[in-house]
Every structure is written in structure tokens, then in C-alpha cells.
Amino acid sequence: MARAFVFPGQGAQTIGMGRDLAEAYPAARAVFEEVDEALGEKLSALIWEGDPEVLQLTANAQPALMATSLAVMRALEAEGVAVTSAAFVAGHSLGEYSALTAAGALSVSDAARLLRARGQAMQTAVPVGVGAMAALLGLDFATVAQIADEAAGDEICAAANDNDPAQVVVSGHLGAVERAVDLAKAKGAKRAVILPVSAPFHCLLMEPAARAMAEALESVSINPPQVPLVANVTASAVSEPDAIRSLLVTQVTGVVRWRESVSWMASEGVDDIWEIGAGKALSGMVRRIARDVATRSILTPSDVRAAVDSLA
């Protein structure tokens, strides 16, 4: 049995996530303390007992989700499950930073600072209300890419997240995304809804954020990961630090090729995928992409124990 560890992206955050892990595992608590120190603030207090709307802000949600995922990974390691027990790691958008940190390519402190910078850069790249994202359900990627192209006009609209065979997200100028929603409904989409996000991620409107991340990543040390990363923008494995650095910049404006990434891992023999951190969205996507692949979502101490027991 070949396993992969996958790490969730923005939208999975909830108040209280990881708190019981930090209470049960000193190594998990140490992750939150390291993130607090790296950011110079008590992000852990916001995560565990703060205002959901403040946690939802991109600059907070991104390091918070990474911290929670790494706390889960440290708890698993404390129970004897090393990251090297997986054949691959992968993450959805910001989850790529969590995956790289879990695999030892980035330090927790560097990942926290990079994700704070990434969140701020993404938020400021486009004024609020100028951009939007929408989920189009029931249409394949090729159809949605065509819809986005048709909806764009003289604005930007692109297929941004290829999540699974029946869920593709478009991103771009608000008016263009609204036109894409109408076109998708006309072409038989089961649902087409504007998403409650604060910026149009993974499209060319994020170019200022990509430049900011190129600068931020220049000064950060990236090690070869202990386990290959399946990168969002290539849907294939990468281990070379300079290639990883380049892909993290491209990822800001590029398509999150999640459907292809999961299919590629399955073609490489992965038949068991563990979702490490908050939420269960990635597990649902995996089941719709590769029905023969087993999934498991791990966030709480009981989830950790059940995962460990499954290996006995």
C-alpha cells in the first residue's frame, strides 16, 4: 500500500482547530508556539478562541491552517508515523507550503512568515470588490475553461482550481465571473455560485502577489523534501529546491491542478490518502477523482489514534 499525505487550503479554517491536539501532544503545541514567535503575535489565541471573521482574513487563515496541519503531522510523528512513510506529499494552494514544511523543505517559522506575506500580498493585489471567484459544479475542466474565455471579454476570467471531475472554480474580474456563472447555468451546470472569498486567487490579477512572493522566497532556505511534492501547477513530483521555489511563485497566478495531481498519484500506485489538518474537502475531492483510493481526514487526537491503529 502506497500512501500520500495531503494538506488543505483556505476555507477549511475553524475556530478551535488544533487546540485539543496541542493539549494532548507537546510536539503539536510547540508548532503553534513557533508560529506565534515567528509572527510576533498570538495567532494561536485567534485560532482557538478568536473571531471567525478575523481568522478568515487571508493573512491569518493561511499561516493558521499551516500551523494546524503541522501540529497534526507532529502528533502523528509522536505516535511513530513519519512523513517518510508516505510516497508523496501534496497541498491545495496554500497547503503546498504545509506539505513542504511537513517534508522538511521549509522550517515552520519560514513557512509562517511566507504565508503571512502571501496572504497580505494576495489581499492587496486586487481592491476588494474588483475581483471574484465562483464554483461551477457539474461541468468538466475543458468546458469551464471555454466558458471563462468566453466570459472574459476585455477583462480577466480563468479556470483557477480544477478540483475534481465535477467542480471547477473560475477567478477574475467580478463582472466576468458573473458572466461565467450565467454561461455555466446556460450550459447545464448543476450549480454555479459566487464564493465568499476576499480576492480572485490563481489568475493573472494576482501578478503583483506573485512578484511579492518571488522576492520573499529569494531570502528563504529551501531543502530537498524528504518526500517528493506533487506540485499544483505541474501535477507531477518535484524535489529540487530551485524548481520548488519557482513553482511556488508560478502557483500564485497558476491553475491548481488538483484533479490531475490526485490522478497522477493514483497512477503511481498511491491507494491511501490522508488529509492532514482542518476540514474534509480534499478527501471528498479524492473520492470523486479516484474511487479506488482510500481516504482519511486527521485533525483531532482521536483521528490520530485511529490512523495509527489502522497501520497495526
ChimeraX attribute file (.defattr): number of C-alpha atoms within 10 A of each C-alpha:
attribute: neighborCount
match mode: 1-to-1
recipient: residues
	/A:1	8
	/A:2	15
	/A:3	22
	/A:4	25
	/A:5	25
	/A:6	27
	/A:7	29
	/A:8	28
	/A:9	24
	/A:10	20
	/A:11	16
	/A:12	16
	/A:13	22
	/A:14	20
	/A:15	17
	/A:16	15
	/A:17	24
	/A:18	29
	/A:19	22
	/A:20	16
	/A:21	22
	/A:22	22
	/A:23	12
	/A:24	14
	/A:25	18
	/A:26	14
	/A:27	21
	/A:28	27
	/A:29	22
	/A:30	15
	/A:31	24
	/A:32	26
	/A:33	18
	/A:34	16
	/A:35	24
	/A:36	20
	/A:37	14
	/A:38	16
	/A:39	15
	/A:40	10
	/A:41	12
	/A:42	14
	/A:43	21
	/A:44	22
	/A:45	15
	/A:46	18
	/A:47	27
	/A:48	17
	/A:49	14
	/A:50	15
	/A:51	13
	/A:52	16
	/A:53	9
	/A:54	13
	/A:55	22
	/A:56	21
	/A:57	16
	/A:58	24
	/A:59	19
	/A:60	20
	/A:61	28
	/A:62	30
	/A:63	31
	/A:64	30
	/A:65	30
	/A:66	33
	/A:67	33
	/A:68	28
	/A:69	30
	/A:70	25
	/A:71	28
	/A:72	30
	/A:73	29
	/A:74	24
	/A:75	26
	/A:76	24
	/A:77	16
	/A:78	14
	/A:79	15
	/A:80	11
	/A:81	17
	/A:82	15
	/A:83	21
	/A:84	17
	/A:85	13
	/A:86	21
	/A:87	19
	/A:88	26
	/A:89	30
	/A:90	31
	/A:91	26
	/A:92	23
	/A:93	27
	/A:94	23
	/A:95	25
	/A:96	24
	/A:97	28
	/A:98	37
	/A:99	33
	/A:100	28
	/A:101	25
	/A:102	29
	/A:103	26
	/A:104	17
	/A:105	25
	/A:106	22
	/A:107	19
	/A:108	24
	/A:109	20
	/A:110	20
	/A:111	23
	/A:112	28
	/A:113	18
	/A:114	20
	/A:115	25
	/A:116	20
	/A:117	20
	/A:118	23
	/A:119	22
	/A:120	18
	/A:121	21
	/A:122	26
	/A:123	20
	/A:124	15
	/A:125	19
	/A:126	22
	/A:127	10
	/A:128	13
	/A:129	11
	/A:130	14
	/A:131	22
	/A:132	25
	/A:133	31
	/A:134	24
	/A:135	23
	/A:136	25
	/A:137	21
	/A:138	20
	/A:139	21
	/A:140	16
	/A:141	22
	/A:142	12
	/A:143	14
	/A:144	27
	/A:145	20
	/A:146	13
	/A:147	23
	/A:148	27
	/A:149	17
	/A:150	15
	/A:151	23
	/A:152	19
	/A:153	12
	/A:154	7
	/A:155	14
	/A:156	20
	/A:157	32
	/A:158	29
	/A:159	28
	/A:160	28
	/A:161	26
	/A:162	24
	/A:163	26
	/A:164	26
	/A:165	17
	/A:166	19
	/A:167	23
	/A:168	27
	/A:169	28
	/A:170	31
	/A:171	29
	/A:172	31
	/A:173	22
	/A:174	21
	/A:175	18
	/A:176	26
	/A:177	30
	/A:178	22
	/A:179	17
	/A:180	29
	/A:181	25
	/A:182	16
	/A:183	18
	/A:184	25
	/A:185	17
	/A:186	9
	/A:187	14
	/A:188	12
	/A:189	19
	/A:190	13
	/A:191	14
	/A:192	23
	/A:193	17
	/A:194	17
	/A:195	15
	/A:196	10
	/A:197	17
	/A:198	20
	/A:199	26
	/A:200	31
	/A:201	29
	/A:202	27
	/A:203	23
	/A:204	19
	/A:205	24
	/A:206	24
	/A:207	20
	/A:208	17
	/A:209	25
	/A:210	24
	/A:211	14
	/A:212	18
	/A:213	24
	/A:214	18
	/A:215	12
	/A:216	15
	/A:217	16
	/A:218	11
	/A:219	9
	/A:220	15
	/A:221	12
	/A:222	20
	/A:223	18
	/A:224	18
	/A:225	23
	/A:226	18
	/A:227	25
	/A:228	22
	/A:229	28
	/A:230	25
	/A:231	26
	/A:232	28
	/A:233	20
	/A:234	17
	/A:235	20
	/A:236	18
	/A:237	18
	/A:238	18
	/A:239	18
	/A:240	15
	/A:241	15
	/A:242	11
	/A:243	10
	/A:244	20
	/A:245	17
	/A:246	14
	/A:247	18
	/A:248	22
	/A:249	20
	/A:250	19
	/A:251	23
	/A:252	27
	/A:253	21
	/A:254	25
	/A:255	23
	/A:256	26
	/A:257	23
	/A:258	27
	/A:259	24
	/A:260	20
	/A:261	26
	/A:262	28
	/A:263	18
	/A:264	17
	/A:265	26
	/A:266	22
	/A:267	11
	/A:268	12
	/A:269	13
	/A:270	21
	/A:271	18
	/A:272	18
	/A:273	26
	/A:274	20
	/A:275	25
	/A:276	30
	/A:277	29
	/A:278	26
	/A:279	19
	/A:280	17
	/A:281	15
	/A:282	27
	/A:283	20
	/A:284	13
	/A:285	19
	/A:286	24
	/A:287	16
	/A:288	17
	/A:289	21
	/A:290	19
	/A:291	12
	/A:292	13
	/A:293	20
	/A:294	15
	/A:295	19
	/A:296	17
	/A:297	22
	/A:298	22
	/A:299	24
	/A:300	20
	/A:301	20
	/A:302	12
	/A:303	15
	/A:304	22
	/A:305	14
	/A:306	13
	/A:307	18
	/A:308	15
	/A:309	10
	/A:310	8
	/A:311	7
	/A:312	5
